[in-house]
Amino acid sequence: MSFLARFARQSKFLANYTTKCTYTTSPMSKEIADMVTKNKVVVFMKGNPEAPRCGFSNAVVQVMRMHGIKYDSYDVLSDENLRQGIKTYSNWPTIPQVFINGEFVGGCDIILQMHQNGELIEELKKVGIVSALLEKHSETEKTEK
């Protein structure tokens, strides 16, 4: 069971949302399906990584930086169809939205929780991404010995 599914079971707010993406035949849905599979990690956000335009998007960018994750990002503020389309596609009402290996993982709160409890490192490992935090920890252990 994915982290989001387990988290959703514990939250009354999330109980109203499914954790599966909605695949429709609309042109925007097909475009989004292509977007989320172009890179192992994809973030739909307000602004861009160099200039996030909301605190939640900024928090996700900071987590990605700490882990050294290379990811694609899409600015939903530049395209209203994308902004509404991603919410429909993921069946999730808020931005930012993070996808790993084409699968919707969650928004800011979920990414922060996964970062704090170490589950983000595990999810990244599953798709062949080694977190920079692990590399730093490994280097520190080597220098201490």
Summary of the structure (lengths in Angstrom):
residues: 145
radius of gyration: 15.6
end to end distance: 38.3
largest distance: 57.4
contacts: 421
relative contact order: 0.17
helix: 54%
strand: 14%
